[in-house]
Structures are given as structure tokens and as C-alpha cells.
Amino acid sequence: MSPGTPHHARAVLRCATDGLVLGLAEAALDHPARSRARRRLHLAVAAACATDSVVQEEPWVRTLLAGTQPGAPTTEDLAVVVRQGVIACGWGLLVTVVDGPLAPVLRRHGVRRPHALLGVLVGLATAASTLPGWWRQADERAAVARATARLDEELAELLDQPGG
């Protein structure tokens, strides 16, 4: 692994957002419908999604502001997004299925907020299972960025040579 690039920071943020969204959505079930507490949790989910979108799209916006045409996402990038979405949806479906029978059992065993506990567990599981895919994508993007920078340096050297 080659940590420390903006691509890797985005990968960590993306997997954290995957887990946070599922965890908060599950934890919201501990509160009555239309309550302030549930609305705050739903607002936190929306804020997490919005923040993730802004951070993920920052390179595209920077390219657009520089006056160049941003390229379309590659087939590989789209495949990663779909695969990670399927993983997150799978965890969401799993917690939805086990939530009904498990929450009352947890409550009988003294857990005051069973949905929050399930939310933490499913959030951590989601983040842990999506991180490898996002990290691999970050590795690939960082490698492309390094290769592009190297080619740019070589081209600049060639153009700086006399007669170039």
C-alpha cells in the first residue's frame, strides 16, 4: 500500500461515509417517527452524503475550472462504484432482516438503544468491507497520477533542450 495521497484520503472518507450512512440510518430507528432526534440523524446522513460528494468530485471540478474537459469515468471506476454499492446494500439488507427479531432480544438483555448498537456494528462492517475496494481504486489512481507527472517532467525536459 502507498498511503498519503489525496486518492487514499478520499478512499478512507468514502468507506467511512458508507459505514456512517448505514449506521446512522439504523440508529434512527431508536427514536419515534417524526421526532427531532430522528430528524437530526437523517440530517447527519444527508450531510455525510453531501460532504462525500463534494470531496469525491473535487478533482473533476478542479479540472473543469482549469478550462480542460474532464474525462468520462472509466469502465473500471464505474465497476468499483457498483461493486461497493452492492456491498453496502447487502449490509443494509442484512441489518434490515435481523433488526426485527434482534432488537427486542437486545432490549430484553438491557441494551437501551438496540438500533444504535446494530448501527455501530453494521457501520463498522460496511466500512471494513468497502475499504479494500476503494483503496485499490486509490492505488490505481495514484499510480496513474505518478506516471502522468513523470511523463510531464520528461516532456518538459525534452522541450527545454536546445533545438527541442
Backbone bond lengths (Angstrom), bond angles and torsions (degrees), N, CA, C in turn:
res aa  C-N    CA-C-N  psi(-1)  N-CA   C-N-CA  omega(-1)  CA-C   N-CA-C  phi
1 M - - - 1.445 - - 1.520 109.88 -
2 S 1.302 115.11 144.70 1.455 119.49 178.30 1.525 109.46 -121.72
3 P 1.325 117.45 83.36 1.455 119.99 -175.40 1.523 112.28 -74.34
4 G 1.312 115.14 171.03 1.443 119.98 172.63 1.507 115.73 101.28
5 T 1.308 119.02 -2.30 1.453 119.87 178.80 1.527 109.32 -93.55
6 P 1.316 116.78 158.46 1.474 118.87 175.04 1.528 111.87 -59.21
7 H 1.323 116.95 -29.43 1.463 120.11 178.21 1.528 110.37 -63.79
8 H 1.322 116.35 -40.20 1.459 120.00 179.82 1.524 111.45 -71.59
9 A 1.318 117.00 -35.32 1.464 120.03 175.93 1.527 109.70 -62.94
10 R 1.326 116.52 -40.57 1.465 119.90 177.56 1.528 110.91 -65.67
11 A 1.331 117.35 -36.87 1.461 120.57 178.87 1.524 110.71 -63.27
12 V 1.318 116.74 -43.43 1.467 120.45 179.27 1.528 109.71 -64.97
13 L 1.322 116.69 -43.57 1.463 119.76 178.77 1.522 110.81 -61.97
14 R 1.322 116.29 -40.99 1.461 119.50 -177.84 1.529 111.28 -65.84
15 C 1.323 118.34 -42.92 1.471 119.02 179.71 1.526 110.08 -69.95
16 A 1.333 117.47 -35.13 1.468 120.02 176.61 1.525 110.06 -64.47
17 T 1.319 117.07 -39.37 1.463 120.19 178.44 1.524 110.50 -66.02
18 D 1.332 116.72 -40.67 1.468 119.66 176.84 1.524 110.73 -54.96
19 G 1.320 115.85 -48.83 1.463 120.28 -179.25 1.514 112.96 -69.24
20 L 1.324 116.27 -40.86 1.460 120.68 -177.85 1.521 111.57 -64.22
21 V 1.299 116.76 -43.11 1.463 119.99 -179.15 1.529 111.01 -61.72
22 L 1.330 116.44 -48.13 1.469 118.54 179.23 1.527 111.75 -65.74
23 G 1.323 116.20 -42.42 1.466 119.56 -178.85 1.516 112.41 -63.66
24 L 1.326 117.46 -44.83 1.469 120.11 -179.92 1.525 111.72 -67.72
25 A 1.320 116.66 -38.52 1.468 119.57 178.65 1.530 110.26 -62.26
26 E 1.311 116.91 -40.22 1.462 120.41 177.94 1.526 110.62 -69.27
27 A 1.315 117.53 -43.99 1.473 121.22 -178.83 1.523 111.42 -62.73
28 A 1.315 117.72 -28.82 1.468 120.83 179.92 1.521 111.85 -61.69
29 L 1.323 117.85 -23.87 1.463 121.28 -179.25 1.524 112.68 -68.28
30 D 1.326 118.44 -14.37 1.461 120.75 176.32 1.529 112.02 -72.59
31 H 1.318 116.88 -13.26 1.462 121.13 -175.62 1.525 110.45 -109.55
32 P 1.313 117.06 150.69 1.474 119.51 178.90 1.530 111.63 -61.52
33 A 1.318 114.74 151.08 1.466 119.94 177.21 1.525 109.54 -58.56
34 R 1.305 116.60 141.75 1.459 124.72 178.59 1.527 113.99 64.23
35 S 1.316 117.37 16.37 1.467 119.80 177.52 1.527 109.68 -82.65
36 R 1.328 115.60 160.32 1.466 119.70 178.01 1.520 111.47 -61.14
37 A 1.324 116.36 -40.40 1.469 120.29 -178.47 1.533 110.58 -61.82
38 R 1.326 116.82 -42.97 1.462 119.54 -179.99 1.533 110.54 -67.99
39 R 1.334 116.75 -39.69 1.466 119.46 177.61 1.522 111.08 -62.71
40 R 1.344 117.31 -38.78 1.466 120.16 178.30 1.522 110.76 -63.53
41 L 1.314 117.07 -41.35 1.463 119.72 178.58 1.530 110.87 -66.01
42 H 1.313 116.64 -39.79 1.473 119.19 177.53 1.524 110.56 -66.18
43 L 1.330 117.01 -36.48 1.462 120.68 175.78 1.533 110.52 -64.81
44 A 1.326 117.32 -38.25 1.465 121.12 177.39 1.531 111.04 -64.59
45 V 1.341 116.51 -37.91 1.474 120.40 176.26 1.525 109.67 -62.39
46 A 1.327 116.30 -46.72 1.466 120.13 179.88 1.526 110.90 -63.06
47 A 1.334 117.56 -40.91 1.470 121.03 179.37 1.527 110.63 -64.80
48 A 1.326 117.21 -40.35 1.469 120.37 178.60 1.526 110.50 -63.49
49 C 1.326 117.24 -43.41 1.472 120.89 178.56 1.525 111.30 -64.49
50 A 1.330 116.43 -42.48 1.467 119.88 -179.83 1.527 111.19 -65.13
51 T 1.327 116.80 -43.10 1.465 120.88 178.78 1.523 110.70 -62.07
52 D 1.315 115.61 -45.23 1.464 119.75 178.84 1.522 110.68 -60.74
53 S 1.317 117.36 -42.74 1.465 120.51 -179.95 1.519 111.37 -62.75
54 V 1.323 116.99 -43.53 1.466 120.36 -179.68 1.529 110.15 -62.59
55 V 1.318 116.74 -45.32 1.466 120.31 -178.41 1.527 110.95 -67.08
56 Q 1.322 117.35 -41.89 1.463 120.18 -177.80 1.524 111.74 -68.60
57 E 1.317 117.38 -32.12 1.462 120.43 -176.95 1.527 113.13 -92.11
58 E 1.323 118.31 -2.39 1.464 122.04 -178.23 1.532 112.83 -55.72
59 P 1.334 120.74 -44.88 1.468 119.37 178.24 1.535 112.58 -61.59
60 W 1.322 116.49 -38.50 1.458 120.70 179.68 1.528 109.66 -64.52
61 V 1.338 116.93 -44.63 1.470 120.93 179.17 1.521 110.31 -64.10
62 R 1.339 117.12 -41.24 1.473 120.69 178.39 1.528 110.67 -60.91
63 T 1.314 117.47 -42.15 1.463 121.84 178.35 1.528 110.28 -63.10
64 L 1.310 115.95 -43.18 1.459 120.79 179.79 1.525 111.14 -64.42
65 L 1.340 117.23 -41.78 1.462 120.92 179.54 1.528 112.20 -68.84
66 A 1.331 117.32 -26.12 1.462 121.37 177.78 1.525 111.59 -74.69
67 G 1.328 115.99 -7.68 1.460 119.50 177.05 1.511 114.13 92.27
68 T 1.331 117.52 6.17 1.458 119.22 177.63 1.524 108.79 -102.94
69 Q 1.293 114.03 157.38 1.456 119.55 -179.27 1.528 109.14 -83.49
70 P 1.333 117.50 119.62 1.463 118.43 177.86 1.522 110.41 -67.66
71 G 1.321 114.64 142.73 1.452 119.33 -179.57 1.521 111.28 -78.35
72 A 1.305 115.27 158.29 1.460 120.93 176.29 1.520 108.72 -70.96
73 P 1.322 116.84 151.36 1.464 118.32 177.44 1.530 110.68 -61.81
74 T 1.310 115.27 144.92 1.464 119.37 179.93 1.523 109.86 -75.74
75 T 1.307 115.02 162.03 1.460 120.83 177.18 1.521 110.26 -60.58
76 E 1.342 115.96 -37.73 1.471 120.11 179.94 1.521 110.67 -65.09
77 D 1.343 117.58 -42.88 1.466 120.69 178.61 1.527 111.38 -62.50
78 L 1.322 115.98 -42.54 1.465 119.29 178.53 1.523 111.18 -65.02
79 A 1.333 116.70 -37.28 1.465 120.16 178.37 1.529 110.74 -63.92
80 V 1.331 117.26 -38.97 1.472 120.94 177.87 1.526 109.95 -64.09
81 V 1.323 116.95 -45.34 1.464 120.41 -179.58 1.529 110.81 -60.91
82 V 1.325 116.58 -43.79 1.472 120.16 179.29 1.522 110.47 -64.78
83 R 1.338 116.97 -45.43 1.462 120.54 -179.20 1.529 110.89 -61.11
84 Q 1.324 117.06 -44.10 1.464 120.27 -179.37 1.531 110.41 -67.93
85 G 1.311 116.85 -35.52 1.468 120.36 176.43 1.514 111.82 -64.62
86 V 1.320 116.25 -39.81 1.467 120.19 178.15 1.531 110.30 -65.03
87 I 1.326 117.01 -40.14 1.469 120.36 178.02 1.531 110.08 -62.39
88 A 1.319 117.15 -47.67 1.469 120.64 -179.64 1.528 110.56 -63.51
89 C 1.329 117.31 -42.13 1.466 120.04 177.89 1.524 111.36 -63.46
90 G 1.316 115.93 -37.15 1.465 119.72 177.41 1.518 111.92 -60.79
91 W 1.325 116.92 -44.50 1.465 119.92 176.64 1.525 110.68 -64.68
92 G 1.324 116.78 -38.46 1.466 120.34 178.00 1.516 111.69 -63.28
93 L 1.331 116.85 -42.55 1.463 120.37 177.52 1.528 110.98 -65.45
94 L 1.323 116.12 -41.12 1.463 119.49 179.87 1.528 111.12 -61.08
95 V 1.328 116.96 -47.72 1.467 118.89 -178.65 1.526 110.59 -67.11
96 T 1.316 117.89 -30.52 1.462 120.53 177.03 1.522 110.66 -65.96
97 V 1.318 116.65 -39.82 1.466 120.84 -179.21 1.534 111.43 -71.03
98 V 1.333 117.18 -44.94 1.471 119.39 -175.85 1.519 112.68 -82.71
99 D 1.323 117.37 -16.42 1.454 121.49 -177.50 1.524 112.38 -60.08
100 G 1.327 117.07 -47.47 1.461 121.62 -176.61 1.522 113.49 -55.77
101 P 1.326 118.45 -55.61 1.465 118.28 -179.30 1.532 113.87 -78.53
102 L 1.333 117.68 -27.91 1.462 119.90 -173.33 1.526 113.50 -81.80
103 A 1.326 118.31 -35.72 1.468 120.84 -177.58 1.532 112.68 -59.59
104 P 1.336 120.09 -45.99 1.470 119.06 177.87 1.531 112.88 -63.82
105 V 1.323 116.75 -35.83 1.471 119.99 177.97 1.530 110.09 -64.16
106 L 1.327 116.17 -45.04 1.472 119.72 178.05 1.532 110.80 -61.72
107 R 1.316 116.22 -40.76 1.472 119.99 -179.99 1.533 110.36 -63.95
108 R 1.324 117.36 -40.67 1.474 120.56 177.48 1.520 111.90 -64.43
109 H 1.333 116.22 -27.03 1.468 120.55 179.19 1.527 112.33 -90.94
110 G 1.316 117.88 15.01 1.456 121.21 172.36 1.522 116.71 94.52
111 V 1.318 118.46 5.49 1.465 120.30 178.06 1.530 107.38 -82.01
112 R 1.331 116.50 116.50 1.469 120.41 -175.75 1.522 112.42 -70.35
113 R 1.296 117.24 -36.36 1.466 121.68 -178.60 1.535 108.91 -125.76
114 P 1.319 117.23 79.35 1.464 119.53 -176.44 1.528 113.60 -63.66
115 H 1.331 116.37 -34.42 1.469 118.48 -179.70 1.523 111.14 -68.92
116 A 1.332 116.37 -34.14 1.468 119.31 176.54 1.525 109.86 -65.32
117 L 1.323 117.17 -42.22 1.468 121.03 177.41 1.524 110.35 -61.46
118 L 1.334 116.28 -47.51 1.466 119.40 177.85 1.529 110.62 -63.17
119 G 1.333 116.98 -35.82 1.459 120.88 177.70 1.517 111.92 -63.17
120 V 1.327 116.62 -42.86 1.467 119.80 178.10 1.529 109.65 -62.86
121 L 1.317 116.28 -45.40 1.467 119.69 -178.43 1.526 111.87 -63.78
122 V 1.336 116.65 -47.68 1.468 118.93 -178.61 1.529 110.41 -69.74
123 G 1.323 117.66 -33.38 1.459 120.38 177.45 1.513 111.85 -64.10
124 L 1.329 116.12 -45.79 1.465 119.75 178.57 1.531 111.31 -65.30
125 A 1.334 116.06 -41.38 1.468 119.47 179.25 1.532 111.07 -63.95
126 T 1.316 116.35 -40.69 1.460 120.28 179.53 1.530 110.68 -65.13
127 A 1.331 115.93 -48.18 1.468 119.45 179.99 1.526 110.71 -60.60
128 A 1.327 116.77 -43.89 1.467 120.57 -178.58 1.530 111.46 -65.68
129 S 1.316 117.68 -34.62 1.463 118.95 -177.38 1.527 113.08 -85.29
130 T 1.333 118.45 -19.29 1.461 118.87 177.10 1.530 112.46 -93.90
131 L 1.333 118.08 -20.00 1.466 119.98 -178.39 1.528 113.37 -57.18
132 P 1.333 120.60 -45.95 1.475 118.60 -178.53 1.526 113.72 -57.39
133 G 1.314 118.23 -41.06 1.464 120.75 179.76 1.517 112.23 -67.51
134 W 1.339 116.16 -44.48 1.469 119.04 177.98 1.527 110.38 -65.37
135 W 1.345 116.98 -36.49 1.466 120.56 -178.97 1.526 111.18 -66.83
136 R 1.335 116.32 -42.39 1.478 119.71 177.14 1.520 110.66 -60.73
137 Q 1.324 116.68 -42.21 1.457 119.85 177.58 1.527 110.28 -62.38
138 A 1.334 117.37 -40.54 1.466 121.34 178.43 1.527 110.37 -63.93
139 D 1.342 116.82 -41.03 1.476 120.18 177.06 1.526 110.54 -58.22
140 E 1.325 115.79 -45.02 1.466 120.13 -178.79 1.530 110.67 -64.87
141 R 1.323 116.84 -43.96 1.465 119.93 179.91 1.526 111.38 -65.53
142 A 1.343 117.12 -38.73 1.467 120.59 178.68 1.528 109.98 -65.73
143 A 1.331 117.40 -39.58 1.462 120.85 178.65 1.531 110.53 -63.96
144 V 1.311 116.99 -41.91 1.467 120.69 177.81 1.532 109.87 -63.98
145 A 1.327 116.93 -41.94 1.476 120.03 179.43 1.527 110.79 -63.61
146 R 1.341 117.59 -41.14 1.476 120.58 178.31 1.522 110.64 -64.89
147 A 1.326 117.25 -43.52 1.466 120.65 -179.78 1.530 110.63 -65.07
148 T 1.313 116.87 -40.23 1.469 120.39 178.10 1.520 110.79 -63.82
149 A 1.342 116.61 -43.19 1.471 120.23 179.12 1.533 110.20 -63.18
150 R 1.325 116.85 -40.33 1.471 120.75 178.91 1.531 110.44 -63.55
151 L 1.318 116.93 -44.16 1.472 120.19 178.17 1.522 111.15 -64.45
152 D 1.326 117.48 -38.78 1.468 120.64 177.15 1.521 111.08 -62.35
153 E 1.338 116.84 -40.86 1.470 120.42 178.14 1.524 111.30 -64.66
154 E 1.334 116.46 -43.71 1.458 120.24 178.61 1.525 111.42 -62.58
155 L 1.328 116.62 -41.17 1.456 120.31 178.62 1.528 110.78 -65.35
156 A 1.323 117.04 -40.27 1.465 120.38 178.46 1.520 110.62 -64.13
157 E 1.337 117.31 -39.66 1.465 120.62 177.70 1.529 110.82 -63.83
158 L 1.321 116.74 -42.54 1.469 120.70 179.30 1.536 111.05 -63.67
159 L 1.300 115.73 -39.21 1.465 119.29 -178.82 1.540 111.18 -74.22
160 D 1.323 117.75 -25.10 1.457 121.76 178.80 1.534 112.72 -79.81
161 Q 1.301 117.27 -17.04 1.470 120.70 -178.77 1.529 109.07 -69.97
162 P 1.335 116.12 147.74 1.470 118.77 177.24 1.535 109.39 -60.53
163 G 1.300 114.55 134.82 1.468 120.02 178.91 1.513 111.89 81.82
164 G 1.375 118.39 6.32 1.445 121.38 -176.64 1.427 112.32 -100.58
